[in-house]
Amino acid sequence: QRLEKKVPTLGKKGAVFPTLGKGIENMKIGIPTFGCDAGKSGISRYVIELIKAMNDQRGDDVIEVLGLPAENGIFTSPEQGIETINPPLIVEKPPLSILWHLTMMPHIVKQRGYDVLFCPAGNRRLPWNSPCPVVGTVHDMSWLHMEAKYDRFRTIYLTKLLPALVGRLDKALTVSESSKRDILANTRLPDEDVIVTPISMDSAVYNENTAVDPEVMKRLNITGEYIFYVSRLEHPGKNHATLIRAFEKMCETDTFGGNLVLAGGDFLGAEA
């Protein structure tokens, strides 16, 4: 109710941000990119493309991105005219970054005068309080189903504190019905405040005209057929080790004669 009174366009007909510029006039939206992996992950791509789409339909609304100084220019481009703010005292290391969001973020939101705070990495960083409505994307709660995915500190944060933070959101976006079930089972959010917005591909890049770049194939020594794995190398989170074992069996039985191409960067447990 607080969200829809403040910003009437949010949460209508199962959509969030459906028609920016048609709610309250000159709405100011803050988008923090902390925990979005500096352009090197799926969450990063999600944020980049979503900001681009929001900017295309913002009208007279104002969008500000809050981020680390080292990440300036990663999530926006100069022609968009979106200002990037580097908040004072912000730190990169996860424990201190989490503490900053709990204590400092509300002051920054008030200072900047946001009408809505949109947290696109809501499964990593969220404020405890906010003077304006908060919408967050909780991509998943996979740690609930996988032991030893993170170290002790992150595990305690994700299982003890983050569900309470998610439960304080005015609206939560998530990318699948499975993740929505996890959110409903582990937070105080009611069904109507958790909205599934499935991830899509960029049709400007991937379409009937998409072609293989022969120079890239030559440089990487990839010939013939290949299996393409685009996720980062994280164990046990992404389970690439099982993929490699399965590929070994395919090679042993002559089921597949091509290559296995791993495109993602190293992350926790990559050595596995």
DRENNUKE-846257 format. One line per 5 residues: their letters; for each residue x, y, z of C-alpha. Coordinates in steps of 0.1 Angstrom, whole numbers. Each point is the difference from the previous one (the first is absolute). Layout:
a = X Y Z  ...
END
This chain:
qrlek = 0 0 0  28 24 9  17 -7 -34  -32 3 -21  -10 33 17
kvptl = 34 14 -6  6 -13 -35  -33 -10 -16  16 -17 -30  18 -27 20
gkkga = -16 -33 7  -30 3 -24  -11 -29 -21  29 -22 11  27 24 -13
vfptl = 26 23 15  12 31 -18  -25 -7 -28  -3 37 -10  26 22 15
gkgie = -10 37 -2  -37 -7 4  -2 -2 37  11 29 22  17 27 -20
nmkig = 38 2 -1  5 -32 19  36 -4 12  12 -36 1  32 -11 17
iptfg = 17 -33 -12  29 -13 22  23 -24 -19  19 -13 30  3 -38 -2
cdagk = -6 0 -37  35 -14 -9  14 30 -19  -14 -11 -33  13 -36 2
sgisr = -31 -21 7  -36 -7 -10  -12 25 26  22 26 -16  -16 -6 -34
yviel = -34 1 16  8 34 15  15 15 -32  -29 -10 -22  -27 10 25
ikamn = 15 34 5  2 4 -37  -37 -9 -4  -11 22 29  20 29 -15
dqrgd = -18 -4 -33  -34 5 15  7 23 30  -14 32 -14  6 28 25
dviev = 10 -24 28  35 0 14  21 -31 4  32 0 21  24 -29 4
lglpa = 19 -5 32  32 -19 -3  37 -5 9  24 25 -17  18 -29 -17
engif = -33 -10 -17  -9 34 -15  -11 -5 -36  -6 -37 3  -38 0 4
tspeq = -8 32 -20  13 16 -31  7 38 -5  -27 5 -25  -27 -11 25
gieti = 5 31 21  -3 -19 33  21 13 28  21 -25 21  4 9 37
nppli = 28 -14 20  -13 2 36  24 10 28  16 -28 21  -12 -28 -23
vekpp = 23 -30 0  4 -30 -22  7 -28 25  -33 -19 6  -1 2 39
lsilw = 5 37 0  -22 6 -30  -29 -19 17  5 22 31  0 31 -22
hltmm = -33 -9 -16  -16 -6 34  12 33 15  9 25 -27  -23 -8 -29
phivk = -31 16 16  18 33 5  12 0 -37  -35 -7 -12  -14 29 21
qrgyd = 28 23 -11  -5 -8 -37  -38 4 3  -10 -33 -17  -36 -9 -6
vlfcp = 9 -37 -5  31 -20 8  5 -29 -24  25 -26 12  8 -24 -29
agnrr = 22 -23 21  -25 -4 28  12 -35 8  33 16 10  -4 36 12
lpwns = -30 17 16  -6 28 25  -18 -6 32  -20 32 -2  -8 25 -27
pcpvv = -18 34 -1  -15 -10 -33  -15 -33 -14  25 -27 -10  -3 -25 -28
gtvhd = 27 -27 -2  8 -29 -23  6 -32 19  15 -21 -28  0 -32 21
mswlh = 5 -14 35  21 -29 -12  20 -2 32  -31 -16 16  5 -31 -21
meaky = 37 -3 -1  24 -6 29  34 17 1  -7 23 -28  15 29 19
drfrt = 23 6 30  -13 2 35  -5 38 1  -20 1 -33  -20 -30 10
iyltk = -11 16 33  -9 32 -18  -20 -17 -27  -19 -23 23  -5 22 30
llpal = -1 36 -11  -8 2 -37  -34 -16 2  -10 27 25  12 27 -23
vgrld = -18 -15 -30  -32 -2 22  2 38 4  -1 7 -38  -31 18 -14
kaltv = 2 -22 -31  23 -29 -9  8 -10 -35  14 -35 -7  8 -20 -31
sessk = -19 -32 4  -30 -16 18  25 -23 19  18 31 14  -33 15 9
rdila = -10 -30 20  33 3 19  -6 36 8  -36 -6 12  12 -29 22
ntrlp = 29 19 16  -12 36 3  -30 20 12  -10 12 -35  -35 -8 -12
dedvi = -6 -17 -33  -12 32 -17  32 18 8  23 -25 -17  -1 4 -38
vtpis = 16 -25 -24  18 18 -29  17 -27 -21  34 7 -15  2 4 -38
mdsav = 27 1 -26  11 32 -19  -17 -5 -33  22 28 -15  30 -24 5
ynent = -16 -34 -2  -22 -3 -31  -2 -17 -34  29 21 -12  24 -10 28
avdpe = 31 -16 -14  32 -15 13  31 22 -1  27 -21 -17  28 22 15
vmkrl = -11 -8 35  -3 -37 -8  35 0 -14  15 19 29  -16 -24 25
nitge = 8 -31 -21  -36 -11 -1  -8 -22 -29  -31 -20 -10  -29 -6 24
yifyv = 3 12 36  -20 2 33  0 36 13  -2 6 37  -5 37 8
srleh = -2 1 38  29 9 23  20 -28 15  -13 -4 35  -1 -31 22
pgknh = -24 -13 12  -22 29 -11  0 -5 -38  9 -37 0  25 2 -29
atlir = 20 -29 14  -30 -23 -8  -2 14 -35  37 -8 -5  -5 -36 12
afekm = -30 -4 -23  21 13 -29  28 -25 9  -25 -29 -3  -12 13 -34
cetdt = 35 0 -12  7 -35 13  -30 -14 -18  4 21 -32  -34 15 6
fggnl = 14 35 -8  31 9 -19  1 38 5  13 23 27  -13 12 33
vlagg = 5 37 2  -1 18 34  -6 37 -4  -5 12 36  26 14 23
dflga = 14 -16 31  -20 4 33  -2 -18 33  10 -36 -3  11 4 -37
ea = 30 -23 6  -24 -30 4
END
